[in-house]
């Protein structure tokens, strides 16, 4: 998979330096090397294994989706002795430009993060068949040999989290503050959460509120405001799912009287006990997509020439209870564990569709 370098690579290196300073490409860039991967700057040469990651709008340290994928790329670089670099996308119109910088730079693997980057990723993969592409949260309707969609059964993770909420609520009012429902994974999380809550507690009322598409994942103020509304309406367990927007909701819930005792929050994507410590007080669990593991595994498969075309399904689950462990009765823990096992075995169906 290694390639020869020339003027195009030099030009791309210059472009990435500009991007790091807020110049062309609408993003910023950073690098990390491991195991002989070189030093600062662009991909160090034809013998290096180079991994480029393009974030969706939002920062690489968003404590959620982008960060988890980047950590997977870094772990793959460390495990393979490779070199990893990212570009942060500021404006969706720059998706193709940012991907193109890594294409021109001769990178071996390009990881693009988020459903909204799907179209740009497909186009780039078709035009550059010698590069392996990984589209995180990008379901592939068409199998392209050099493009793998890392996808997850978000409805299962949401269902398990909702089932826990349904058993834990005292007010029978359960809420969720979510990113846009125009992004299928977000809607699967939300609808799965509702289905699980009602399966556990048919008497419960479940409120889902979705952000409008614009700025859906980078609006913590909106997330906090919506969480506050739900708290005022006696919702005692609230799911926050939507990057920085969802994080804003979690942090607001942690400020509420009774947080961690009678009022709880649920995180998303990764174990947010570690990524959003401000919310640790109220955090029951997180509906996890094993993003870091899935990204790492696919990058290493790509290095060995074994990454599949089409879709690769990653793992989901619930994070540990951490500081709220004592608040969850043992019988509730047992029932939730049974439901997770049933979801994994296929004996429990969420019956969630995107229609």
N, C-alpha and C positions, 0 to 999 in steps of 0.2 A: 504494500500500500504506500510505500515511500515514493517521493517524487523529486524531480530535479527543480532547482531553484533558479530564478533569473530576475529580469527586470520587474515582472509582475509582483513577485514576492517583495521586492524592495519597496515598490510603490505601496503595497498593502501595509507594510510595516510603518511607513510614514503616515498612512491614513489612520492606523490605530493609535499612533502617538497623538495625532490631532484629536481623535475621539476622546482620548484620556484627558485632554485639556478642555473638553467641551466643544470641540470643533466639529468636523464633518461626521455624518452618520447619525446624528441625533442621539448619541449615547456616550458612555464613558467606558474605558477599558482598564483591565487590571490583569496581572499575570501571576502564576505560581508554577514553580518547577520542582520536580522531585526525582531522585534517583538518576542524576545525570541529564536531566531535562534542559539544562542550560541556565541562563541568567535572565536579566531584564530584557524587555523588548519582544520582538515577534518570535515565531517558531524558529528554533535555533539551527535547523538544518535538515538535510534529507534523511539522516539516520535517526532523527528524533520522532517519537510518537506524539502528535500534537492534537489537543482537544480544544475546540472553541465552543463557548456557550454564549448564546444570545438570550437575554432575559426578555420577558414580556414587559410591558410598561410597569414601572415600579423598580425598586432597588434590589440589588443582589442580596442585601442584608435585610430583607423584608420580614425576617423571622417566620417565614412561611414557605410559599411555593418556590419562588426563585432561589431562595437560600438553600433549600433542601436539595434541589437539583444541582446547584453549584457545588455543594459539599460532596455530592456523589461524583461529580467530575473530578474534584480534587482527590478524592479517595482512589479513583481509578488511575489518576496520574501518579499518585504515590505508589500504588501497587504495581504499576507497569514501568516505572522509571520514566514516565512521560512528562509532558508539559501542558498546562492548562491555562486558558485565558478567557475572560468574559468581556462582553460588551453589554452595557445597560441601555435598553431601549427607552427613550423618552416619549416618542410619538409613534403610533402605529404605522404611519406612512414610511417609517424608516426600517421596517422589518427586513425588506429585501436588501436594502443598502447595507445593513449591519451583517446580515448573513453573507453578503457578497465580499465583505472585507476578509472574512475567514476563508472563503473560497479562493480569492486572489492570493491569500497568504499561504496557500498550499497545506491547509490543515487536513489531517486524516479523518477526524470525526467532528461533526458540527451538531451540537445539541441546541435545539430551540425549545423554549419553555412557554407552554400555554396554548390552549385551543385556538386563540385568535391568530396565532402564527402559522396555522396549518396550511393555508393556501400558499403563502410565501415559501414554506418549507417544501411542499410538493413541487413547486416550480423549480426551486433550486436543485432538488434531488434529480429531477428529470434532465436538467441541463448539465449536471456534473456527476456523471455515473461513477467516476473514480473515487468519490468521497462518500463515506458512510454518514447518513443523517439519522438523528434520533429526535423524534417529535414528542416531547413530554405532554401528556394529556391531549394527544392528537389522534383520534380514531381514523384509521385508514380504510376508506371505502374501496380503494383500488390498491392492489399489491404492487409496490415498486421495490425492486430487489435491493436497492441501496438506501431504503427508508424504513425505519421501524417506529411505529407509534407505541409509546409507552403509555398504556391506559390502565385504568383501575375500575373495579366494580364499586364506585362511590356509594351507590344505593345500599350496598351491604354494610359499609362502615357507618353510613348515616342511620340505617335501620337499627344497628346495635346500639348506637348512641341514643337514639330515640326510645328504644326499649328501656334502657337504663333510666332515662328521664321520666318515662311513664310510670315506672315503679317508685321513683324517688319523690315525685311531686306531692306536695301537701295541699296546694291550692287548686289542683287540677287545671292549671293554666301553664302551658309550656310554650316557649317562644324560640324564634331563630332570627338572626340578623345576617343577611346573606349578600354576596355579590350578585351580579346580574344573572337572571334566569335564561338569558340568551346564550350563556356558556353551559353546554350540557353537563359537565361534571358538577357545577354548582347546583344546578337544578336536581341532579341525581342525589346529591348530598341532602338537599332540603326536603325533597319528596320522600326519600328513604327514611329520613328522620321522622317525618310526620307519620309514615306508615308504621314504623317501629313503635312510636309512642302510643298510637291508637291500638296496636296489637296488644301491648302490655296493659293499657288502661283505656278501654273504650269510652269512659266517661270524661276523659280529658279533652280540653280545647287546645288546639295547636295553632299558633299564629306564625306564619312565615312572611317576612318582609324582605323583598329583593330591591337592590339598588338599581337605578336606571343604568343603561349600558355605559354611558360616559363616566369615566373616572371611577368605575365600579370597585376597583380593588385598592385604591389609594386614597380613601376618604374616611379616615378614622373619626373625624368629627361627626359625620353622618352616622357612622356605626354607633358611636357613643350616645348620640341623641335618640336613635331608635331603641337602643337598649334601655335607656332611661324611661322612655314611654312605656315599654313593656313592663318594666319594674313597677311603674306607677299604676299599672293595670293588674297588678298582683301575679304576674308571671314569675314563678320562683326558680325555673330552670331555663336558661337561654343558651342556644347554640350560636356561636359566632363563626361564620365561614365565608371568607372573602378577602384574604391577604390583609393589608393594613386596615381595611374597612372592618373586617371581623375582629381584628385585634383591638380596635377602638372600642368595640362593644364589650369584649372581655374585660378590658381595663376598667370600664365604667361599672360593670357589674361587681367587680372586686371592691369598689368603694362603697357599695350599698350596705346599710345596717343589716347584720345577719349573714353577710357573705361567708360562705364556708360552713354555716350552721343550718340556716333555713333557706338560703338563696345560693344557687350554684350556676356555674357556667361550664360550657363544653367547647373545647378548641377543635382545630381541624388541621388536616394535612400531615403535621408532624406532632411530636409530643410538646405541646406548648407550655408545659411546666418549665421547660428549659429555655424556650425561645421567647416567651412573654412572661418573665418572672413577676411582673406587676399583677398578673392575674392568678398567680399560684394560690392565693387565699381561697378563691371561689371555684377553682378548677376541679371538676369531678373527674374528667378524662379528656382525651382528644380522639376524634374520629380520624384515625391515621391512614394515610396512603404511604406506603414504604417508598417514598420518592428517592431518598438518598440511595438506598439499596438497589432499587430498580435502575436508576441512572448508572450507578457504578457497574452493575452486572452487564448492562447492555454495552457500555463503552469497552469493557474488557472483552466481551464477545466480539465486538467490532474489530478490536486489535488482532484477534485470532481468526478473523474472517468468518465468524460464525453468527453474526447478528442476522436475525431473520427479516425478510421483507414482510410487510403487513403489520399485524398487531402483536404486541407482547403484553400479556396481562400481569401487572405487578400485584403485590400483596397488600391487603388492608387489615385493619384491626382496631382495637381500642388501646390507648395508652394506659399505664398504671394509674391508680387513684392518687398516689402520692400523699399530699397533706390532708386530703379529704377521706383517706382510707377508713378512719374510725366512724365517719358519718354514714358509711354505706353498710347496711345490715348484711350479715353473712348470707341470708337466704336470697337477697337481691343479687349479690355477687354470683351465687350459684346459678340463678336463673339466667343472668346475662351471659355467663360462660356457656350455658347450654344453648342459648340462642346463637352465639358466635359459632359454636361447633356445628349447629344445624345449617347456618348460612354457608359455612365452608364446605360442608358435605353435600349441599344442594337439597337437603330435606326441608329447609325453610326457604320460601320464596318471598321476595319483597313485593312483587307484583307492581313494581314501579316502571313506568314507561315514559318516554319523552314526547309522546303524541299529544 
